[in-house]
Amino acid sequence: MREARRHGARHTAATALPILRVPDRTAVGLMVRSTPPTKKQGTDEIRRDLAQQLTALLRNDD
């Protein structure tokens, strides 16, 4: 994936997180570029759930 596309995807996600009512602290934690291994375990499930919500939002699914 080109760096420009990845960067655009980060901006899209950062814009969509408030729309999905993700708490600010959670959003910041998800948007950091590196995650310590101890925190990664807890965020994987959150990231998957938010990815599904973001996909539905972008597809305009109800």
C-alpha positions as CSV (number, residue, x, y, z in Angstrom):
1,M,0.0,0.0,0.0
2,R,1.3,3.4,-0.9
3,E,2.2,5.7,2.0
4,A,-0.2,8.4,0.7
5,R,-3.1,5.9,0.8
6,R,-2.2,4.8,4.3
7,H,-2.0,8.4,5.5
8,G,-5.4,9.2,3.9
9,A,-6.9,6.2,5.6
10,R,-5.6,7.5,9.0
11,H,-7.3,10.8,8.4
12,T,-10.5,9.1,7.4
13,A,-10.4,7.0,10.6
14,A,-9.6,10.0,12.7
15,T,-12.6,11.8,11.3
16,A,-14.9,8.9,11.7
17,L,-14.1,8.0,15.3
18,P,-16.0,10.9,16.8
19,I,-18.9,10.1,14.5
20,L,-18.9,6.6,15.9
21,R,-18.9,8.2,19.4
22,V,-15.5,6.7,20.3
23,P,-14.3,8.4,23.5
24,D,-11.4,10.8,22.9
25,R,-9.0,8.8,25.0
26,T,-9.8,5.6,23.2
27,A,-9.4,7.3,19.8
28,V,-6.0,8.7,20.7
29,G,-4.9,5.3,21.9
30,L,-6.0,3.8,18.6
31,M,-4.4,6.4,16.4
32,V,-0.9,6.2,17.9
33,R,1.6,4.7,15.5
34,S,3.2,2.3,17.9
35,T,1.6,0.3,20.7
36,P,3.6,-1.4,23.4
37,P,3.0,-5.2,23.4
38,T,1.3,-5.0,26.8
39,K,-1.4,-2.7,25.5
40,K,-1.7,-4.4,22.1
41,Q,-3.6,-7.4,23.5
42,G,-6.5,-5.2,24.8
43,T,-6.7,-3.0,21.7
44,D,-6.9,-5.8,19.0
45,E,-10.5,-6.5,19.7
46,I,-11.4,-2.8,20.0
47,R,-9.7,-2.2,16.6
48,R,-11.6,-5.0,14.9
49,D,-14.9,-3.8,16.3
50,L,-14.2,-0.2,15.2
51,A,-13.0,-1.4,11.8
52,Q,-16.3,-3.1,11.3
53,Q,-18.2,0.0,12.4
54,L,-16.1,2.2,10.2
55,T,-16.7,-0.1,7.2
56,A,-20.4,0.1,7.8
57,L,-20.3,3.9,8.1
58,L,-18.3,4.3,4.9
59,R,-20.6,1.9,3.1
60,N,-23.6,3.7,4.6
61,D,-25.0,0.4,5.9
62,D,-27.8,0.6,8.5
